[in-house]
């Protein structure tokens, strides 16, 4: 009985067209959400965690900054050069992120091209009539509501979620320093 209903469902041209339109709008919405919102949200969230971790580390540095041994050690390090080099975006990261954005755009264009081609073929060769305009409007309304819910969820829940404990960065840095300068007993 289930398989018979499933077979009848997939023989329904309007249902199949609805699936295509539904999938395309969802993919496009998620792509735009990623490009214009989630990417920036991710960068800002990471930067905020790093800033918080560094502020915790800064209080620990204040305790040792005036010790002569620390000043002597820092005299051999070209901090200005290190700072200058860290402001340059990593080439791999930039290439990867740019590739993701361009791939999303290309895939969206190709998928919309194929769905448009499918609409033209079905309307001109099949004896069945599909009201594409009605399907598009219905799906647009559904995704407008779902999109609003997702944006609200992102802003109220995901943005406020802290993926790492703020002290992780400073603790990790201090552990590395401790391990590097550990004396053998």
TIRO-2110 file (N, C-alpha, C; in Angstrom, 1 decimal):
// TIRO-2110
0.8, -1.2, 0.0, N, 1, A
0.0, 0.0, 0.0, CA, 1, A
0.9, 1.3, 0.0, C, 1, A
1.9, 1.3, 0.8, N, 2, A
2.8, 2.4, 0.9, CA, 2, A
3.5, 2.6, -0.4, C, 2, A
4.0, 1.6, -1.0, N, 3, A
4.8, 1.7, -2.3, CA, 3, A
3.9, 2.1, -3.4, C, 3, A
2.6, 1.6, -3.4, N, 4, A
1.6, 2.0, -4.4, CA, 4, A
1.4, 3.5, -4.3, C, 4, A
1.2, 4.0, -3.1, N, 5, A
1.0, 5.5, -2.9, CA, 5, A
2.2, 6.3, -3.3, C, 5, A
3.4, 5.7, -3.0, N, 6, A
4.6, 6.4, -3.4, CA, 6, A
4.7, 6.5, -4.9, C, 6, A
4.4, 5.4, -5.6, N, 7, A
4.4, 5.3, -7.1, CA, 7, A
3.5, 6.3, -7.7, C, 7, A
2.3, 6.4, -7.1, N, 8, A
1.3, 7.4, -7.6, CA, 8, A
1.8, 8.8, -7.3, C, 8, A
2.4, 9.0, -6.2, N, 9, A
2.9, 10.4, -5.9, CA, 9, A
4.0, 10.8, -6.9, C, 9, A
4.9, 9.9, -7.3, N, 10, A
5.9, 10.3, -8.2, CA, 10, A
5.5, 10.3, -9.7, C, 10, A
4.3, 9.8, -9.9, N, 11, A
3.7, 10.0, -11.2, CA, 11, A
2.9, 11.3, -11.4, C, 11, A
2.8, 12.0, -10.2, N, 12, A
2.2, 13.3, -10.2, CA, 12, A
3.2, 14.4, -10.6, C, 12, A
3.1, 14.9, -11.8, N, 13, A
4.0, 15.9, -12.4, CA, 13, A
4.1, 17.1, -11.5, C, 13, A
3.0, 17.6, -11.0, N, 14, A
3.0, 18.8, -10.2, CA, 14, A
3.8, 18.6, -8.9, C, 14, A
3.7, 17.4, -8.3, N, 15, A
4.4, 17.1, -7.1, CA, 15, A
5.9, 17.1, -7.4, C, 15, A
6.4, 16.5, -8.5, N, 16, A
7.8, 16.5, -8.8, CA, 16, A
8.3, 17.9, -9.1, C, 16, A
7.5, 18.7, -9.8, N, 17, A
7.9, 20.1, -10.1, CA, 17, A
8.0, 20.9, -8.7, C, 17, A
7.1, 20.6, -7.8, N, 18, A
7.1, 21.3, -6.5, CA, 18, A
8.4, 20.9, -5.8, C, 18, A
8.8, 19.7, -5.8, N, 19, A
10.0, 19.2, -5.2, CA, 19, A
11.2, 20.0, -5.8, C, 19, A
11.3, 20.1, -7.1, N, 20, A
12.4, 20.9, -7.7, CA, 20, A
12.4, 22.3, -7.3, C, 20, A
11.3, 23.0, -7.3, N, 21, A
11.2, 24.4, -6.9, CA, 21, A
11.5, 24.5, -5.5, C, 21, A
11.0, 23.7, -4.6, N, 22, A
11.2, 23.7, -3.2, CA, 22, A
12.7, 23.6, -2.9, C, 22, A
13.3, 22.6, -3.6, N, 23, A
14.8, 22.4, -3.4, CA, 23, A
15.6, 23.5, -3.8, C, 23, A
15.3, 24.1, -5.0, N, 24, A
16.0, 25.2, -5.5, CA, 24, A
15.9, 26.5, -4.6, C, 24, A
14.7, 26.8, -4.1, N, 25, A
14.6, 27.9, -3.2, CA, 25, A
15.4, 27.7, -1.9, C, 25, A
15.3, 26.5, -1.4, N, 26, A
16.0, 26.1, -0.2, CA, 26, A
17.5, 26.3, -0.4, C, 26, A
18.0, 25.7, -1.5, N, 27, A
19.5, 25.8, -1.7, CA, 27, A
19.9, 27.3, -1.9, C, 27, A
19.1, 28.0, -2.6, N, 28, A
19.5, 29.4, -2.9, CA, 28, A
19.4, 30.2, -1.6, C, 28, A
18.4, 30.0, -0.8, N, 29, A
18.2, 30.7, 0.5, CA, 29, A
19.4, 30.3, 1.4, C, 29, A
19.8, 29.1, 1.5, N, 30, A
20.9, 28.7, 2.4, CA, 30, A
22.2, 29.2, 1.9, C, 30, A
22.4, 29.3, 0.6, N, 31, A
23.6, 29.9, 0.0, CA, 31, A
23.7, 31.4, 0.3, C, 31, A
22.6, 32.1, 0.2, N, 32, A
22.6, 33.5, 0.5, CA, 32, A
22.8, 33.7, 2.0, C, 32, A
22.2, 32.9, 2.8, N, 33, A
22.3, 33.0, 4.2, CA, 33, A
23.8, 32.8, 4.6, C, 33, A
24.4, 31.8, 4.0, N, 34, A
25.9, 31.6, 4.3, CA, 34, A
26.7, 32.8, 3.8, C, 34, A
26.5, 33.2, 2.6, N, 35, A
27.4, 34.3, 2.0, CA, 35, A
27.2, 35.6, 2.8, C, 35, A
26.0, 36.0, 3.1, N, 36, A
25.8, 37.3, 3.7, CA, 36, A
25.6, 37.3, 5.2, C, 36, A
25.4, 36.2, 5.8, N, 37, A
25.2, 36.2, 7.3, CA, 37, A
26.0, 35.3, 8.1, C, 37, A
26.0, 34.0, 7.8, N, 38, A
26.7, 33.0, 8.6, CA, 38, A
28.2, 33.2, 8.5, C, 38, A
28.7, 33.5, 7.4, N, 39, A
30.2, 33.7, 7.2, CA, 39, A
30.6, 34.9, 8.1, C, 39, A
29.9, 36.0, 8.1, N, 40, A
30.3, 37.1, 8.9, CA, 40, A
30.1, 36.8, 10.4, C, 40, A
29.0, 36.1, 10.7, N, 41, A
28.7, 35.7, 12.1, CA, 41, A
29.8, 34.8, 12.6, C, 41, A
30.3, 33.9, 11.8, N, 42, A
31.3, 33.0, 12.2, CA, 42, A
32.6, 33.7, 12.5, C, 42, A
33.0, 34.6, 11.6, N, 43, A
34.2, 35.4, 11.8, CA, 43, A
34.1, 36.3, 13.0, C, 43, A
33.0, 37.0, 13.2, N, 44, A
32.8, 37.8, 14.4, CA, 44, A
32.9, 37.0, 15.7, C, 44, A
32.2, 35.8, 15.7, N, 45, A
32.2, 35.0, 16.9, CA, 45, A
33.6, 34.5, 17.2, C, 45, A
34.3, 34.1, 16.2, N, 46, A
35.7, 33.7, 16.5, CA, 46, A
36.6, 34.8, 17.0, C, 46, A
36.5, 36.0, 16.3, N, 47, A
37.3, 37.1, 16.8, CA, 47, A
36.9, 37.5, 18.2, C, 47, A
35.7, 37.5, 18.6, N, 48, A
35.3, 37.8, 19.9, CA, 48, A
35.9, 36.9, 20.9, C, 48, A
35.9, 35.6, 20.6, N, 49, A
36.5, 34.6, 21.5, CA, 49, A
38.0, 34.8, 21.6, C, 49, A
38.6, 35.1, 20.5, N, 50, A
40.1, 35.3, 20.6, CA, 50, A
40.3, 36.6, 21.4, C, 50, A
39.6, 37.7, 21.2, N, 51, A
39.8, 38.9, 22.0, CA, 51, A
39.6, 38.6, 23.4, C, 51, A
38.6, 37.9, 23.8, N, 52, A
38.3, 37.6, 25.2, CA, 52, A
39.5, 36.7, 25.8, C, 52, A
39.9, 35.7, 25.0, N, 53, A
41.0, 34.9, 25.5, CA, 53, A
42.3, 35.7, 25.7, C, 53, A
42.5, 36.7, 24.8, N, 54, A
43.7, 37.5, 24.9, CA, 54, A
43.6, 38.5, 26.1, C, 54, A
42.4, 38.9, 26.4, N, 55, A
42.2, 39.8, 27.5, CA, 55, A
42.5, 39.1, 28.8, C, 55, A
42.2, 37.8, 28.9, N, 56, A
42.5, 37.0, 30.0, CA, 56, A
44.0, 36.8, 30.1, C, 56, A
44.6, 36.5, 29.0, N, 57, A
46.1, 36.3, 28.9, CA, 57, A
46.8, 37.6, 29.3, C, 57, A
46.2, 38.7, 28.9, N, 58, A
46.8, 40.0, 29.2, CA, 58, A
47.0, 40.3, 30.7, C, 58, A
46.1, 39.9, 31.5, N, 59, A
46.2, 40.1, 32.9, CA, 59, A
47.3, 39.2, 33.5, C, 59, A
47.6, 38.1, 32.9, N, 60, A
48.7, 37.2, 33.3, CA, 60, A
50.0, 37.8, 32.9, C, 60, A
50.0, 38.4, 31.7, N, 61, A
51.3, 39.1, 31.1, CA, 61, A
51.6, 40.3, 32.0, C, 61, A
50.6, 41.0, 32.5, N, 62, A
50.9, 42.2, 33.3, CA, 62, A
51.7, 41.8, 34.6, C, 62, A
51.5, 40.6, 35.0, N, 63, A
52.1, 40.1, 36.3, CA, 63, A
53.6, 39.9, 36.1, C, 63, A
54.0, 39.6, 34.8, N, 64, A
55.4, 39.2, 34.6, CA, 64, A
56.2, 40.2, 33.7, C, 64, A
55.5, 41.2, 33.2, N, 65, A
56.1, 42.1, 32.1, CA, 65, A
57.3, 42.9, 32.6, C, 65, A
57.4, 43.2, 33.9, N, 66, A
58.5, 44.0, 34.4, CA, 66, A
59.7, 43.2, 34.9, C, 66, A
59.6, 41.9, 34.8, N, 67, A
60.7, 41.0, 35.2, CA, 67, A
61.9, 41.2, 34.2, C, 67, A
63.1, 41.3, 34.6, N, 68, A
64.2, 41.5, 33.7, CA, 68, A
64.4, 40.4, 32.7, C, 68, A
64.2, 39.2, 33.1, N, 69, A
64.4, 38.0, 32.2, CA, 69, A
63.4, 38.1, 31.1, C, 69, A
62.2, 38.5, 31.3, N, 70, A
61.2, 38.7, 30.2, CA, 70, A
61.6, 39.8, 29.3, C, 70, A
62.1, 40.9, 29.8, N, 71, A
62.5, 42.0, 29.0, CA, 71, A
63.7, 41.6, 28.1, C, 71, A
64.6, 40.8, 28.7, N, 72, A
65.8, 40.4, 27.9, CA, 72, A
65.4, 39.4, 26.8, C, 72, A
64.5, 38.5, 27.1, N, 73, A
64.0, 37.6, 26.1, CA, 73, A
63.3, 38.3, 25.0, C, 73, A
62.5, 39.3, 25.3, N, 74, A
61.7, 40.0, 24.2, CA, 74, A
62.6, 40.9, 23.4, C, 74, A
63.8, 41.3, 23.9, N, 75, A
64.7, 42.1, 23.2, CA, 75, A
65.2, 41.4, 21.9, C, 75, A
65.2, 40.1, 21.9, N, 76, A
65.7, 39.3, 20.7, CA, 76, A
64.6, 39.0, 19.7, C, 76, A
63.4, 39.4, 20.0, N, 77, A
62.3, 39.1, 19.1, CA, 77, A
61.8, 40.4, 18.4, C, 77, A
61.7, 40.3, 17.1, N, 78, A
61.3, 41.5, 16.4, CA, 78, A
59.7, 41.4, 16.3, C, 78, A
59.1, 42.0, 17.4, N, 79, A
57.7, 42.0, 17.5, CA, 79, A
57.0, 42.7, 16.4, C, 79, A
57.5, 43.8, 16.0, N, 80, A
56.9, 44.6, 14.9, CA, 80, A
56.8, 43.8, 13.6, C, 80, A
57.8, 43.1, 13.3, N, 81, A
57.8, 42.2, 12.1, CA, 81, A
56.7, 41.1, 12.2, C, 81, A
56.7, 40.5, 13.4, N, 82, A
55.7, 39.5, 13.6, CA, 82, A
54.3, 40.0, 13.5, C, 82, A
54.0, 41.2, 14.1, N, 83, A
52.7, 41.8, 14.0, CA, 83, A
52.3, 42.1, 12.6, C, 83, A
53.3, 42.7, 11.8, N, 84, A
53.1, 43.0, 10.4, CA, 84, A
52.7, 41.8, 9.6, C, 84, A
53.4, 40.7, 9.8, N, 85, A
53.2, 39.4, 9.1, CA, 85, A
51.8, 38.8, 9.5, C, 85, A
51.4, 39.0, 10.7, N, 86, A
50.1, 38.3, 11.1, CA, 86, A
48.9, 39.1, 10.6, C, 86, A
49.1, 40.3, 10.1, N, 87, A
47.9, 41.1, 9.5, CA, 87, A
47.6, 40.6, 8.1, C, 87, A
48.5, 39.8, 7.5, N, 88, A
48.3, 39.4, 6.1, CA, 88, A
47.4, 38.1, 6.2, C, 88, A
46.3, 38.1, 5.4, N, 89, A
45.4, 37.0, 5.4, CA, 89, A
46.1, 35.8, 4.8, C, 89, A
45.9, 34.6, 5.4, N, 90, A
46.5, 33.4, 4.9, CA, 90, A
46.0, 33.1, 3.5, C, 90, A
46.9, 32.8, 2.6, N, 91, A
46.5, 32.6, 1.2, CA, 91, A
45.6, 31.4, 1.0, C, 91, A
45.9, 30.4, 1.8, N, 92, A
45.1, 29.2, 1.7, CA, 92, A
43.7, 29.5, 2.2, C, 92, A
43.5, 30.2, 3.3, N, 93, A
42.2, 30.5, 3.8, CA, 93, A
41.4, 31.3, 2.9, C, 93, A
42.1, 32.4, 2.3, N, 94, A
41.4, 33.2, 1.3, CA, 94, A
41.0, 32.5, 0.1, C, 94, A
41.9, 31.7, -0.4, N, 95, A
41.6, 30.9, -1.6, CA, 95, A
40.4, 29.9, -1.3, C, 95, A
40.4, 29.3, -0.2, N, 96, A
39.4, 28.3, 0.2, CA, 96, A
38.0, 29.0, 0.3, C, 96, A
38.0, 30.1, 1.1, N, 97, A
36.8, 30.8, 1.3, CA, 97, A
36.2, 31.5, 0.0, C, 97, A
37.1, 32.0, -0.8, N, 98, A
36.6, 32.5, -2.1, CA, 98, A
36.1, 31.4, -3.0, C, 98, A
36.7, 30.3, -3.0, N, 99, A
36.3, 29.1, -3.8, CA, 99, A
34.9, 28.7, -3.3, C, 99, A
34.6, 28.6, -2.0, N, 100, A
33.3, 28.2, -1.5, CA, 100, A
32.3, 29.2, -2.0, C, 100, A
32.5, 30.5, -1.9, N, 101, A
31.5, 31.5, -2.4, CA, 101, A
31.3, 31.3, -3.9, C, 101, A
32.3, 31.2, -4.6, N, 102, A
32.2, 31.2, -6.1, CA, 102, A
31.5, 29.9, -6.5, C, 102, A
31.8, 28.8, -5.8, N, 103, A
31.1, 27.5, -6.1, CA, 103, A
29.6, 27.6, -5.8, C, 103, A
29.3, 28.2, -4.7, N, 104, A
27.9, 28.4, -4.4, CA, 104, A
27.1, 29.2, -5.5, C, 104, A
27.8, 30.2, -5.9, N, 105, A
27.2, 31.1, -6.9, CA, 105, A
27.0, 30.3, -8.2, C, 105, A
28.1, 29.6, -8.6, N, 106, A
28.0, 28.8, -9.9, CA, 106, A
27.0, 27.7, -9.8, C, 106, A
26.9, 27.0, -8.7, N, 107, A
25.9, 25.9, -8.6, CA, 107, A
24.5, 26.4, -8.6, C, 107, A
24.3, 27.6, -7.9, N, 108, A
23.0, 28.2, -8.0, CA, 108, A
22.6, 28.6, -9.4, C, 108, A
23.5, 29.2, -10.1, N, 109, A
23.2, 29.6, -11.5, CA, 109, A
22.9, 28.4, -12.3, C, 109, A
23.7, 27.3, -12.2, N, 110, A
23.4, 26.1, -13.0, CA, 110, A
22.1, 25.4, -12.6, C, 110, A
21.8, 25.3, -11.4, N, 111, A
20.6, 24.7, -11.0, CA, 111, A
19.4, 25.5, -11.4, C, 111, A
19.4, 26.8, -11.3, N, 112, A
18.3, 27.6, -11.8, CA, 112, A
18.2, 27.6, -13.3, C, 112, A
19.3, 27.4, -14.0, N, 113, A
19.3, 27.3, -15.5, CA, 113, A
18.5, 25.9, -15.8, C, 113, A
18.9, 24.9, -15.1, N, 114, A
18.3, 23.6, -15.4, CA, 114, A
16.8, 23.5, -15.0, C, 114, A
16.4, 24.2, -13.9, N, 115, A
15.0, 24.2, -13.5, CA, 115, A
14.2, 25.0, -14.5, C, 115, A
14.8, 26.1, -15.1, N, 116, A
14.1, 26.9, -16.1, CA, 116, A
14.0, 26.1, -17.4, C, 116, A
15.1, 25.4, -17.7, N, 117, A
15.0, 24.5, -18.9, CA, 117, A
14.0, 23.4, -18.7, C, 117, A
13.9, 22.8, -17.5, N, 118, A
12.9, 21.8, -17.2, CA, 118, A
11.5, 22.4, -17.4, C, 118, A
11.3, 23.6, -16.9, N, 119, A
9.9, 24.2, -17.0, CA, 119, A
9.6, 24.4, -18.5, C, 119, A
10.5, 24.8, -19.3, N, 120, A
10.3, 25.0, -20.7, CA, 120, A
10.0, 23.7, -21.4, C, 120, A
10.7, 22.7, -21.1, N, 121, A
10.5, 21.4, -21.7, CA, 121, A
9.2, 20.8, -21.3, C, 121, A
8.9, 20.8, -20.0, N, 122, A
7.6, 20.3, -19.6, CA, 122, A
6.4, 21.0, -20.2, C, 122, A
6.5, 22.4, -20.2, N, 123, A
5.4, 23.2, -20.7, CA, 123, A
5.2, 23.0, -22.2, C, 123, A
6.3, 22.7, -22.9, N, 124, A
6.2, 22.6, -24.4, CA, 124, A
6.0, 21.2, -24.9, C, 124, A
6.4, 20.2, -24.2, N, 125, A
6.3, 18.8, -24.7, CA, 125, A
5.3, 17.9, -24.0, C, 125, A
5.0, 18.2, -22.8, N, 126, A
4.1, 17.3, -22.0, CA, 126, A
2.7, 17.7, -22.2, C, 126, A
1.8, 16.8, -22.1, N, 127, A
0.4, 17.2, -22.2, CA, 127, A
-0.2, 17.6, -20.9, C, 127, A
0.6, 17.5, -19.8, N, 128, A
0.1, 18.0, -18.5, CA, 128, A
0.5, 19.4, -18.3, C, 128, A
-0.4, 20.1, -17.7, N, 129, A
-0.2, 21.6, -17.4, CA, 129, A
0.2, 21.7, -15.9, C, 129, A
1.3, 22.4, -15.7, N, 130, A
1.7, 22.7, -14.3, CA, 130, A
1.7, 24.2, -14.2, C, 130, A
1.0, 24.7, -13.1, N, 131, A
0.9, 26.1, -12.8, CA, 131, A
2.2, 26.5, -12.1, C, 131, A
3.2, 26.8, -12.8, N, 132, A
4.5, 27.1, -12.3, CA, 132, A
4.5, 28.3, -11.4, C, 132, A
3.7, 29.3, -11.8, N, 133, A
3.6, 30.6, -11.1, CA, 133, A
3.0, 30.3, -9.7, C, 133, A
2.0, 29.5, -9.6, N, 134, A
1.4, 29.2, -8.3, CA, 134, A
2.3, 28.4, -7.4, C, 134, A
3.0, 27.4, -8.0, N, 135, A
4.0, 26.7, -7.3, CA, 135, A
5.1, 27.6, -6.7, C, 135, A
5.6, 28.5, -7.6, N, 136, A
6.7, 29.4, -7.1, CA, 136, A
6.2, 30.3, -6.0, C, 136, A
5.0, 30.8, -6.1, N, 137, A
4.4, 31.7, -5.1, CA, 137, A
4.3, 31.0, -3.8, C, 137, A
3.7, 29.7, -3.8, N, 138, A
3.5, 28.9, -2.6, CA, 138, A
4.9, 28.7, -2.0, C, 138, A
5.8, 28.3, -2.7, N, 139, A
7.2, 28.0, -2.2, CA, 139, A
7.8, 29.2, -1.7, C, 139, A
7.7, 30.3, -2.3, N, 140, A
8.2, 31.6, -1.8, CA, 140, A
7.7, 32.0, -0.5, C, 140, A
6.3, 31.8, -0.3, N, 141, A
5.7, 32.1, 1.0, CA, 141, A
6.2, 31.2, 2.0, C, 141, A
6.3, 29.9, 1.7, N, 142, A
6.8, 28.9, 2.7, CA, 142, A
8.2, 29.2, 3.1, C, 142, A
9.1, 29.6, 2.2, N, 143, A
10.5, 29.9, 2.5, CA, 143, A
10.6, 31.2, 3.2, C, 143, A
9.7, 32.1, 2.9, N, 144, A
9.8, 33.4, 3.6, CA, 144, A
9.6, 33.2, 5.1, C, 144, A
8.6, 32.4, 5.4, N, 145, A
8.3, 32.0, 6.8, CA, 145, A
9.4, 31.3, 7.4, C, 145, A
9.9, 30.2, 6.7, N, 146, A
11.0, 29.4, 7.3, CA, 146, A
12.3, 30.3, 7.4, C, 146, A
12.5, 31.1, 6.4, N, 147, A
13.7, 32.0, 6.5, CA, 147, A
13.6, 33.0, 7.7, C, 147, A
12.5, 33.5, 7.9, N, 148, A
12.3, 34.4, 9.1, CA, 148, A
12.6, 33.6, 10.4, C, 148, A
12.1, 32.4, 10.5, N, 149, A
12.3, 31.6, 11.6, CA, 149, A
13.8, 31.3, 11.8, C, 149, A
14.5, 30.9, 10.7, N, 150, A
15.9, 30.7, 10.8, CA, 150, A
16.7, 31.9, 11.2, C, 150, A
16.4, 33.0, 10.7, N, 151, A
17.2, 34.2, 11.0, CA, 151, A
16.9, 34.6, 12.5, C, 151, A
15.7, 34.4, 13.0, N, 152, A
15.4, 34.7, 14.4, CA, 152, A
16.2, 33.7, 15.2, C, 152, A
16.2, 32.4, 14.8, N, 153, A
16.9, 31.4, 15.6, CA, 153, A
18.4, 31.7, 15.6, C, 153, A
18.9, 32.1, 14.5, N, 154, A
20.3, 32.4, 14.4, CA, 154, A
20.7, 33.6, 15.4, C, 154, A
19.8, 34.6, 15.4, N, 155, A
20.1, 35.8, 16.2, CA, 155, A
19.9, 35.5, 17.7, C, 155, A
18.9, 34.7, 18.0, N, 156, A
18.6, 34.5, 19.4, CA, 156, A
19.4, 33.4, 20.1, C, 156, A
19.7, 32.4, 19.3, N, 157, A
20.4, 31.2, 19.9, CA, 157, A
21.8, 31.1, 19.4, C, 157, A
22.0, 30.9, 18.2, N, 158, A
23.4, 30.6, 17.6, CA, 158, A
24.4, 31.7, 17.9, C, 158, A
24.0, 32.9, 17.7, N, 159, A
24.9, 34.0, 17.9, CA, 159, A
25.4, 34.1, 19.3, C, 159, A
24.6, 33.7, 20.3, N, 160, A
24.9, 33.8, 21.7, CA, 160, A
25.6, 32.6, 22.2, C, 160, A
25.7, 31.5, 21.4, N, 161, A
26.4, 30.3, 21.8, CA, 161, A
27.9, 30.5, 21.8, C, 161, A
28.6, 30.1, 22.8, N, 162, A
30.0, 30.2, 22.9, CA, 162, A
30.6, 28.8, 22.7, C, 162, A
31.3, 28.6, 21.6, N, 163, A
31.7, 27.3, 21.2, CA, 163, A
33.0, 26.8, 22.0, C, 163, A
33.8, 27.7, 22.5, N, 164, A
34.9, 27.4, 23.3, CA, 164, A
34.9, 28.2, 24.6, C, 164, A
35.5, 27.6, 25.7, N, 165, A
35.5, 28.4, 26.9, CA, 165, A
36.5, 29.5, 26.7, C, 165, A
36.2, 30.7, 27.1, N, 166, A
37.0, 31.9, 26.9, CA, 166, A
38.4, 31.8, 27.3, C, 166, A
38.7, 31.0, 28.3, N, 167, A
40.0, 30.9, 28.9, CA, 167, A
40.9, 29.9, 28.1, C, 167, A
40.3, 29.2, 27.1, N, 168, A
41.0, 28.1, 26.4, CA, 168, A
42.2, 28.7, 25.7, C, 168, A
42.1, 29.8, 25.0, N, 169, A
43.2, 30.4, 24.2, CA, 169, A
44.3, 30.8, 25.1, C, 169, A
44.0, 31.5, 26.2, N, 170, A
45.1, 31.9, 27.0, CA, 170, A
45.8, 30.7, 27.8, C, 170, A
44.9, 29.8, 28.2, N, 171, A
45.5, 28.6, 28.8, CA, 171, A
46.4, 27.8, 27.9, C, 171, A
45.9, 27.6, 26.7, N, 172, A
46.7, 26.9, 25.7, CA, 172, A
48.0, 27.6, 25.4, C, 172, A
48.0, 28.9, 25.3, N, 173, A
49.2, 29.6, 25.0, CA, 173, A
50.2, 29.5, 26.2, C, 173, A
49.7, 29.6, 27.4, N, 174, A
50.5, 29.5, 28.6, CA, 174, A
51.1, 28.1, 28.8, C, 174, A
50.3, 27.0, 28.4, N, 175, A
50.8, 25.7, 28.4, CA, 175, A
51.9, 25.5, 27.5, C, 175, A
51.8, 26.1, 26.3, N, 176, A
52.9, 26.0, 25.3, CA, 176, A
54.2, 26.7, 25.8, C, 176, A
54.0, 27.9, 26.4, N, 177, A
55.2, 28.5, 27.0, CA, 177, A
55.8, 27.7, 28.1, C, 177, A
54.9, 27.2, 29.0, N, 178, A
55.4, 26.3, 30.1, CA, 178, A
56.2, 25.1, 29.6, C, 178, A
55.6, 24.4, 28.6, N, 179, A
56.3, 23.3, 28.0, CA, 179, A
57.6, 23.6, 27.3, C, 179, A
57.7, 24.7, 26.7, N, 180, A
58.9, 25.1, 26.0, CA, 180, A
60.0, 25.5, 27.0, C, 180, A
59.7, 26.1, 28.1, N, 181, A
60.6, 26.5, 29.1, CA, 181, A
60.7, 25.6, 30.3, C, 181, A
60.2, 24.4, 30.2, N, 182, A
60.2, 23.5, 31.3, CA, 182, A
61.6, 23.0, 31.6, C, 182, A
62.0, 23.0, 32.8, N, 183, A
63.4, 22.6, 33.2, CA, 183, A
63.3, 21.1, 33.6, C, 183, A
64.3, 20.4, 33.3, N, 184, A
64.4, 19.0, 33.6, CA, 184, A
64.9, 18.9, 35.1, C, 184, A
64.1, 18.2, 35.9, N, 185, A
64.4, 18.0, 37.3, CA, 185, A
65.5, 16.9, 37.5, C, 185, A
END
